[in-house]
Amino acid sequence: MKNKIGIIGSGVVARTLGTGFLRHGYEVVIGTRDAGKLAEWHKGEGAKATVGSFADAARHADIIVLAVAGRVAESALDMAGLPVLNGKTVIDVTNPIAEAPPINGVLQFFTGPNDSLMERLQNKYPTVNFVKAFSCVGSALMVNPHLKGGAPSMFICGNDDNAKDEVRYILDQFGWETEDMGAVEAARAIEPLCILWCIPGFRHNQWMHAYKVLKV
């Protein structure tokens, strides 16, 4: 079992996933540009939790989680550095959300329909094994959600099958059914699920839901 997790990011998604990994027995290093933002989180999480730089988190990790705003994803990976990313699985939680406000509850993306943020990352860092996951649900439900109808579905994609198997193992622990959509191009379909997921939240303040694939 690969039990060392490095998280690039210090926002609510990073902290939520960090706590989730710790609860499941992993060692976690969260990388941040401002350690003060994580002081309270670090204080409450015990000896297996560490705070460092983006490079510290990536260097420590067997598996890396990229949990920053989509518009700074490339710069965050640049700060971590390709030598410590090379050959590793990176769980890409990001979405290409533009800084412009939603229109009638619909988020705006800075990518187009035949493009995705994960494809841009994979093209820039070809020796890194990106796997899209956790991008189509809010942070409150990312770890072991309890919803009517049983385990919800998490859509993943990526070019490396071994990396996707590693992510599937984590998703099993975190209470999700994995739906593998194939190679990196499938991120063009997965990332916009964030837009759809957010509409009930922006329009009606309803945020506690997730997707479920039903099969015959």
Summary of the structure (lengths in Angstrom):
residues: 216
radius of gyration: 16.2
end to end distance: 33.2
largest distance: 50.2
contacts: 704
relative contact order: 0.14
helix: 41%
strand: 18%
